[in-house]
């Protein structure tokens, strides 16, 4: 089995596709290795392909008018991104950057559109992805408008804990390593403000901080403070089972 075909089969979105359909996609795809810190695509690049992350981790970002980075999402292996290419939007608005050495499969947007026309399940799956990501962005905008810095940071920590949480002797550890600047870029705040709020949460016994590490000492109390249900995690195989992300369904509209 060739590399592209194996990676496509590993993507949950294509689980119901036949081997013949996947082979057609493979014939219209290419594999690209991207080193840590390098762009996968840039703003104004032509949106002519949909991408599947085979390995590594990607962040989707937007540059504000004053040149600051706003992180919109992190992409994990098996997920697609750049999906707006199927809508013939022309050029991309955001940019994608490798957080670590990554391997990406780029699929022709035209070839994927052709397959969607004959595969109702695939069409519905991609439509849901577009809808969910739009809802998350809309929810984040509402948070920026109506929530305090502390509330936005608490929401973010709960989201990250559900997606990347791992039980440890000291609490629920977020395995995704993020700097205070990364956290600030995710919630639309400043690094200094994030540092102050994280310090307050640590002093209150809600979290424990380490080098690029956050451990939730009392996740239920943290959830109660921002009025959302306690998070539920599947620490056995969390990243491969997105249906278990209960917090995202309740709080981020997914």
N, C-alpha and C positions, 0 to 999 in steps of 0.2 A: 504494500500500500504506500503510495507516494505521500510526501509530507503535507501538501495542501489538503488532500482528501482526508488524511487522518485528523488534521486540525478542524476541518469542517464537520466531521462526524462528532468531534468532541464538543461542538457548540450545541447547546440545548435547543436553540432555535431551529436547527436543521435535523433534529432527531427523527421527524416523521417523513423526511425526504427519502426518495428511493436512491439506490446506488447510481442509477443512470442520471438522475437529476443532479446529484452531487458531483458526478464526473463532468457534467456540463459546466457547473460552477467552477470546478477546478481548472477547466480549460480556459476560463476567463478570469483567472486569479493569479496573483504572484506573491511570493513570500519576501518580506523585507525585514532585515535585522536592524534594530535601532539601539544605539548605545545610550546609557544613562545620561540624562540631561539634554539629549538631542530631540529635535522636533520630528513628529510623525507627519504632521502637516501644519501649515501656517495660515493666518488670516489672509484672505484674498486668493488662496490656492483654489484651483478648480475642484468643485465637489463632484468628481466623476466616479468615485468608488466608495463602497461600504467596507469597513474593516472589521476583522475578527482578531482579537488578541489571543495568540497561541500560548505565549509565556511572558512572564514579567508583569509590569504594572504601568498603566498610562494615566496621566491626569489631563482632563479637559479644562482649558482655561480661557478666560476672556481678559483682554486688556481694557482698563477703564480709560476715560478721556484724558486723565492725568498720568497715564502710563503705569498704573498699579495693576498687579495681577489679581484676578478673582478666580478661584478654583471652583468650577461648576460640578465636577464629578471625578471619581476615580474608577478606572476600568480594570476589571480582573480577568484572568484567563478564562476563555470560553464565552466572553461577552462580545457583542458587536458595538461599534461606535461609528460616528460619521454617517449615520443612517439617513440623514436628510438628503444625501446624494440621490436617493430614489425619487425625490420630489422635484428634481431639476431646478434647484435653487440657485444655480450658477456658481458663485464663489462661496467659500466658507467664511463664517464670521468669527468663530472661535479658533483656538489652536490646540493641538494635542502634543504632549511632551512625555518622553519616557522617564518614569520615576526610577526605574532600574533597567538594566539591559533587557530588551524585549524583542519578541518576534511577532510580527504582524502579518496577517494574510489580507491582501487588498483584493476585493471582488468587484468586478465591473458592475457599476450601478445599472447599466442597461441589461446585463445578463440576469441580475437579480430581479429586476422588474418583470422580465419575461417569465421567470419562474414563478413569481407571485401571481401572475395572471392565471396560471394553471394549478396553483396549489393554494387553496383557500386557507388552510391552517397556517401556512407561512405568512400569507398576507395579513391575517388577523394577528399573528404573533408580532410582526414588525409594527403594525398599527398600535398595538398595546405598548410596545417599547417607547414609541414616539410620544404617546399620550402620557405614560407614567413619567417620563423625563420632563415633559412640559409641566406636569402637575408639581413635580418637585421644585422646579425653578420658580413657579408661581408661589409655592409655599415659602420658599426662601425669600422672595421679594416681600411677602407679607410679614415675615419675621423681621426683615430689615426696617420695615415701616412702623411696626407696632410693638416690637419686643425690645427690651433692654439688652445691653451687651451681655449681661449675666445670663439672661434667659436664652439668648441665641447660643451662647457657648454651652449651656447645659443641654439644650436640644441636640447640639452637634455631638457632644460626648456620648449621649445615649444612642444616637444613630451609629456612631463609630463602634461603640461597644457591642451593639447587636450584630453589626456586619463583621467585625474583626475581634470580638471578645473571646478571651480564653480564661477559664477558671485557673486561678493560682492560689497559693497559700495566703496571699495578702488581699485577694479580691478578684474582680473581673478586669483582667489586663487587656488593654487595646493593643493588639499586635502590630497594627499599622504605625510605623514610626513617622511622626510628624513634628516639625519644629513649631515654635510659637508663631512664627511668621506664616507657616502653612495653615495653622488653625485660624489665624486672622484673615487670611485670604479666603477661607471657606465661609466665614460668617460676616464678612464685610466690615471688619474692625481694624484696629491697629495692633501691632505686636505688643506695644506697651500696655494697652488695655487688656489684652488676653493674659499677659503675665500677671497683672494685678488680680484679675478675676480668678485665675487658676490658683493663685496664692491664697485668696480668700476661701475658696472651696477646700483647699488642703487644710487650712487652719480650722475649718468647721468639721473636719474628719470625713468629708464626702469623697475625696480623692487622695491619691498619693502620687507625687511627681518624681520622675527620674529623667535621665538623659533621653530626650525624644520618646518618653514613655509616660503613659497615664494609666493608673489603676483606679477603677471605681471601687471605693471601699464600701459605699452604701448606695448602690444603683436604685433601689426602691425609693429611698428618701429623695434622691436626686430627681427621679421621675415625678414624685409627688409634688415637689417644689414647683414644677412647671406644668402640672395638671395633666399628665399623660399616664396611661396604664404602665405598670412595671414591664420592663423589656423581657423578652424571652429569647434565649439563644440556644443554638445547637452546637455545642463546642466540639462535637465529634467530627463534623464535616461541614462547618458553617458556610464557607464560601461556595460550596457546590450545591447548597440547598437554599436558594433565595426565597422560597415560599415560606421559610420559617421566620422571615424578618417581620415580626408582628409590629414592632415599633414603627417601622417605615410605613406600614399600612395605616396605622392610626394617626401618625403625626406628619408624614410627608406625602400623603395622598397617593401611595402606591398600592 
